[in-house]
Amino acid sequence: MHCPGIFREDRLDALFALMRAYPLATLVTAGAGGLMANLIPFSLIEAGEKGTLRAHLARGNAQLDALREGGEALVIFQGPESYITPSWYASKAEHGEVVPTWNYAVVQARGTPTVIEDRDWLLAQIEHLTTMQESVRPTPWKVSDAPASYIEKMVKGVVGVEIPIERIEGKWKVSQNRPHEDRQGVQDGLRQEGLSEEMARLVANKGPAAGVS
């Protein structure tokens, strides 16, 4: 990933926070059948030096062939993003030497996958992923709310994948390279036009936390 130092984010807590907030990630593999990518919801487990990713795929998913080959997999977590018009920049009125850009936050994780077909592992992974998403609801749905026979049928239709993270990098491109007046204009513009409030906060903080640059 092209990542100038001003946009780089290396702190695991910040990377993990984005991965948990945006768990639907792009799983990329390069096997005998060529490049393949699928959107897969992942669970992040704080196991190992850099964490471990767990997910499940439909048994008929052709990407399982590449995962079974044991080559490196890339998992891309896309956070908030927004088009940035130069019309928001104070410097537009000063000299006009401005162009549009795109702000975004992204985490890329790489590791060697293991395919898992153990029924108990699969059920635990499904329950963990469900709990993570349902916990914010006033009446959370639980896997056990469905008939046991139906859940068993569903579990038989999926295969698990576990990826211990070997390399991880984050990029928060949130106007850190612009002067203060331009960053303020971006924040105001995003809010006035009802766009990404989360991006406005990231611009204000110059990253996932105050003081990051």
Residue pairs with C-beta under 8 A, 6 or more apart in sequence:
1 106
1 108
1 169
1 171
3 169
3 171
6 176
6 177
6 213
7 171
7 172
7 173
7 174
7 176
8 169
8 170
8 171
9 15
9 170
9 171
9 172
9 207
9 208
9 212
10 169
10 170
11 208
12 50
12 51
12 168
14 170
14 207
14 208
14 209
14 212
15 107
15 168
15 170
16 44
16 46
16 51
17 208
18 77
18 79
18 105
18 107
18 170
18 208
19 25
19 42
19 44
19 77
19 107
19 109
20 44
20 132
21 79
22 77
22 78
22 79
23 41
23 42
23 43
23 44
23 77
23 129
23 132
23 133
24 39
24 40
24 41
24 42
25 39
25 40
25 41
25 42
25 75
25 76
25 77
25 78
26 37
26 38
26 39
26 40
26 75
26 76
26 78
27 37
27 38
27 39
27 40
27 55
27 63
27 73
27 74
27 75
27 161
28 35
28 36
28 37
28 73
28 74
28 75
28 76
29 35
29 36
29 37
29 63
29 66
29 67
29 71
29 73
29 74
29 113
30 36
30 66
30 71
31 65
31 66
31 67
31 69
31 71
32 65
32 66
32 69
33 62
33 65
33 66
36 62
36 63
36 66
38 57
38 61
38 63
40 55
40 57
41 55
41 129
42 53
42 54
42 55
42 75
42 77
43 53
43 54
43 55
43 125
43 128
43 129
43 132
44 51
44 52
44 53
45 51
45 52
45 53
45 54
46 52
47 164
48 164
48 165
50 109
50 164
50 165
50 166
50 167
50 168
51 109
51 165
51 168
52 162
52 163
52 164
52 165
53 75
53 109
53 111
53 162
53 163
53 165
54 125
54 128
54 160
54 161
54 162
54 163
55 125
55 129
55 160
55 161
56 122
56 125
56 126
56 158
56 159
56 160
56 161
57 63
57 64
57 67
57 158
57 159
57 161
58 157
58 158
58 159
59 156
59 157
59 158
59 159
61 159
64 115
64 159
67 73
67 113
67 115
67 161
68 115
70 112
70 113
71 112
72 110
72 111
72 112
72 166
73 110
73 111
73 112
73 113
73 163
74 108
74 109
74 110
75 108
75 109
75 110
75 111
75 163
76 106
76 107
76 108
77 106
77 107
77 108
77 109
78 104
78 106
79 104
79 105
79 106
79 107
80 104
80 105
80 196
80 198
80 199
80 202
81 102
81 103
81 104
81 105
81 196
81 199
82 102
82 103
82 104
82 190
82 195
82 196
82 199
83 100
83 102
84 100
84 101
84 102
84 103
84 175
84 186
85 100
85 189
86 92
86 98
86 99
86 100
87 189
88 182
88 185
88 186
88 188
88 189
89 98
89 178
89 181
89 182
89 185
89 186
90 179
90 181
90 182
90 184
90 185
91 97
91 98
91 178
91 179
91 181
91 182
92 98
102 173
103 173
103 174
103 175
103 186
103 199
103 202
103 203
104 171
104 173
105 170
105 171
105 172
105 173
105 174
105 202
105 208
106 170
106 171
107 168
107 169
107 170
107 171
108 168
108 169
108 170
109 163
109 165
109 167
109 168
110 165
110 166
110 167
110 168
111 163
111 164
111 165
111 166
111 167
112 163
112 164
112 166
113 161
113 162
113 163
114 161
114 162
114 163
115 159
115 160
115 161
116 122
116 159
116 160
116 161
116 162
117 159
117 160
118 160
119 155
119 156
121 160
122 155
122 158
122 159
122 160
123 143
123 151
123 155
125 160
126 143
126 154
126 155
126 158
127 142
127 143
130 141
130 142
130 143
131 140
131 142
134 140
134 141
134 142
143 151
144 151
172 202
172 207
172 208
172 212
174 199
174 202
174 203
174 205
174 206
174 207
175 182
175 183
175 186
175 203
175 206
176 206
176 207
176 213
178 186
183 203
183 204
183 206
186 200
186 203
187 200
187 203
187 204
189 195
190 196
190 197
190 199
190 200
190 203
191 197
191 200
202 208
205 211
205 212
206 212
206 213
207 213
